[in-house]
Amino acid sequence: MVPQDDGTPRADHLTVLFASQTGNAESISRSIHEQAQERGFKSSHYVLNDFAKVDWDKEECLVFVVSTTGDGDPPDNATKFWRHLRKLKGAGLPNAKYAILGLGDTNYDNFCQTAKKLDTRLQDLGASSFYARGLADDATGLEETVDPWIKNLWPVLAHQVISVPTIHDLPLPHLTPQETHIIKEKIYQKELQEERQQQQQVAGSSSSSVEKVDTDSIDSRLKALSVSDSTISTSTTPQPTNRVTPATGHAIDIDLSALDSHSSLTGLPRVPNANLTLTDAVSEASQTATNATKGGLPSFVQSPSKLFLAKINAVECLTPENALKRTLAVEFGFEDDVEYLPGDAFGIWAPNDESLVRGVLASLAIKDEDLIKPVKLEGKAVKKANLRLYADHAMDLAEKQKLMFLASKQGGEQFNAFRAWRPTFLDILTTFPSVKIPLARVIETLPPLQPRYYSITNSPLAKSGHRRWSCAFNTVEYEHPKGIQRRGVCTPWLDNLSGRLPYGKLVSNPAPGQLVPMFLKPNETKFNLPTDSLKPVIMIGPGTGVAPFMGFLEHRAEQRRIKKRMNNVGSGPRQDLDELFGEMVLFFGCRNRDLDWLFRRQMEEYEKDGVLAKLHMAVSREEDELIRGKYVQDVLRKESKKIWDLLSTKDASIYVCGDAGGMAKGVHDELINILVEHGGFEKMDAMMELNKWAQNKRYLRDLWA
Ligand SMILES: Cc1cc2nc3c(=O)[nH]c(=O)nc-3n(C[C@H](O)[C@H](O)[C@H](O)COP(=O)(O)O)c2cc1C
């Protein structure tokens, strides 16, 4: 155990174990393990029969996800473990603290027997439970228990296991909002005046104030955003019309070989309760429609913080056709002033794909699209209880039988295979075309739309920075392993709104009149520039992980500009900029510099102007990759001496943003190596030191799966 700042001892890692017959417990436990890693816990994942790989004497924090099979029996991949557990004597596990999530089905007599027995046995062996046992019922839908159990596990786990924080803590501004305002007032007064004049001129020549582009010298900012040969144009993109072609769904093959026509299906979930009437749904929809015409949200959606209706100021495509990923930079503008910091993010409420909505309407023979708009039609988690509901509404007997089979205990394997296709709601309707579900039931059984989050890439200190947010993202469109094209919700929507621009093309005001509902998501960790501006900043962000760092760099450029101007007013002593601000070092990674070096021009300019002390590139698919280093962690290794100097002599802070998997782990390991190699730490001490830095917000990570 490791004593923490608050004196509570915590384990240094977490072990997630599972027992699963048909794959549910396995995938749930894997998801817990992956989420734990994303949240900065060191976590391992084992099937229970591999118990010998676990050092039971040392294990201090265990999470079990176990199902029950047969007649209250443990799954096959836990039987060896079960025997081992029976043989253990006395208080064999005095140090262990554990949590158990059981999966079962109330249609069986021995509901969640494995979980219950495991709980009792662990207590007998001296282990103690640190979190209430969860028992999920496949009859009503596992997710009803599993989702909240996992959600509430994290805060409890934080008291059990040490972690490197990855979600944002309270923001700590370099300048307070008041200071920002005062400085802006003084320095920008003239510029703001010019800007207002400019806006008045444009307003005078524009008939609609809503469609008016924020003329905050937009062309110059767009140019600043763009690669040098960008073509800037104002969009003539056609607006979404009612003539969108309905999408076609994919019929999914279901293997019925295990369906024995003589035996009956058991373990069927209960049909979800019907609470919503069509009258409610219609009134909900009319409210939504009213809101929608105002550019607002469906009425049931609670925006986590104040909602802004933003215009799309500009869009630019940052990558050419032959790049692996299509990356867009988008700038949104709004009329209110908003206080935020580089490192903050914003959420967007994007609508369902219009053609998908139309496909569903056509399939269910419904006209009123407002009714279907607020529910999530893209598929991720198909629920057995919903399939059971659809079976009740299938006109065709063969389809009804297939749906019942998928929802039953006997069809467990086929259900998992079906779910692996990630079917959209339209795919389900296409697979079972005779299903005609009443609209109210569709609305209440599908989950609501979710916001999507993006890191802000600009600074509030820049001109009109408090009235615009920029971001950069890869458009999510991919081929599912089964050969189906799948796409995200928000990124293709924004891409389509701007007419799917080619590389190097930048469009201002691409969707006149289109208002995008969005809200600020302030940092919850201190993933902001250090309060002490003299502290060096080491930024590690390959791919779109560089997004918040572009905000950091613009902020620092503005801070330097403000100081420079201050140097030129009044009679005080001149200050050397490099003495006022610590070094900023960026480690950026891409595949090929000609294809996906995002924000290249800005990075080069920042480096030339001294804002960025050094840009370190890692390129993974170029011939000289061996010279440069393939991944950011390779380049970190090459620069290890310099990094150690910044850390040991100047108290530098480290920021990592991007993929929670390989990259974050590789970087973490490399930082440990640096501490060992140059700082003389033992490996274990180096790990502890990094954890301490994470607690002190000197080592910050903003990661995604
Ligand atoms: C053949 C079979 C027998 C089952 N027996 C039980 C049981 O005795 N008690 C129980 O609570 N659940 C029982 N279940 C339900 C499963 O535990 C439940 O469907 C669980 O989600 C399966 O998880 P898994 O895929 O990880 O094995 C049984 C399921 C099957 C297919």
PDBQT file of the ligand as one rigid body, heavy atoms in Angstrom, charges set to zero:
ROOT
HETATM    1  C1  LIG A 801     -27.336 -22.210 -20.058  1.00  0.00    +0.000 C 
HETATM    2  C2  LIG A 801     -27.465 -21.006 -19.155  1.00  0.00    +0.000 A 
HETATM    3  C3  LIG A 801     -27.683 -21.224 -17.792  1.00  0.00    +0.000 A 
HETATM    4  C4  LIG A 801     -27.836 -20.134 -16.935  1.00  0.00    +0.000 A 
HETATM    5  N1  LIG A 801     -28.034 -20.342 -15.601  1.00  0.00    +0.000 NA
HETATM    6  C5  LIG A 801     -28.190 -19.293 -14.772  1.00  0.00    +0.000 A 
HETATM    7  C6  LIG A 801     -28.406 -19.488 -13.372  1.00  0.00    +0.000 A 
HETATM    8  O1  LIG A 801     -28.482 -20.601 -12.863  1.00  0.00    +0.000 OA
HETATM    9  N2  LIG A 801     -28.546 -18.404 -12.581  1.00  0.00    +0.000 N 
HETATM   10  C7  LIG A 801     -28.482 -17.130 -13.089  1.00  0.00    +0.000 A 
HETATM   11  O2  LIG A 801     -28.619 -16.168 -12.334  1.00  0.00    +0.000 OA
HETATM   12  N3  LIG A 801     -28.268 -16.914 -14.425  1.00  0.00    +0.000 NA
HETATM   13  C8  LIG A 801     -28.124 -17.967 -15.263  1.00  0.00    +0.000 A 
HETATM   14  N4  LIG A 801     -27.915 -17.742 -16.601  1.00  0.00    +0.000 N 
HETATM   15  C9  LIG A 801     -27.893 -16.384 -17.108  1.00  0.00    +0.000 C 
HETATM   16  C10 LIG A 801     -26.476 -15.845 -17.341  1.00  0.00    +0.000 C 
HETATM   17  O3  LIG A 801     -25.737 -15.780 -16.154  1.00  0.00    +0.000 OA
HETATM   18  C11 LIG A 801     -26.589 -14.474 -17.941  1.00  0.00    +0.000 C 
HETATM   19  O4  LIG A 801     -27.215 -14.592 -19.207  1.00  0.00    +0.000 OA
HETATM   20  C12 LIG A 801     -25.265 -13.795 -18.094  1.00  0.00    +0.000 C 
HETATM   21  O5  LIG A 801     -25.474 -12.532 -18.692  1.00  0.00    +0.000 OA
HETATM   22  C13 LIG A 801     -24.309 -14.559 -18.954  1.00  0.00    +0.000 C 
HETATM   23  O6  LIG A 801     -23.063 -13.966 -18.876  1.00  0.00    +0.000 OA
HETATM   24  P1  LIG A 801     -21.792 -14.572 -19.640  1.00  0.00    +0.000 P 
HETATM   25  O7  LIG A 801     -22.019 -14.317 -21.090  1.00  0.00    +0.000 OA
HETATM   26  O8  LIG A 801     -20.624 -13.789 -19.130  1.00  0.00    +0.000 OA
HETATM   27  O9  LIG A 801     -21.689 -15.985 -19.292  1.00  0.00    +0.000 OA
HETATM   28  C14 LIG A 801     -27.768 -18.817 -17.452  1.00  0.00    +0.000 A 
HETATM   29  C15 LIG A 801     -27.559 -18.638 -18.817  1.00  0.00    +0.000 A 
HETATM   30  C16 LIG A 801     -27.406 -19.710 -19.659  1.00  0.00    +0.000 A 
HETATM   31  C17 LIG A 801     -27.187 -19.460 -21.135  1.00  0.00    +0.000 C 
ENDROOT
TORSDOF 0
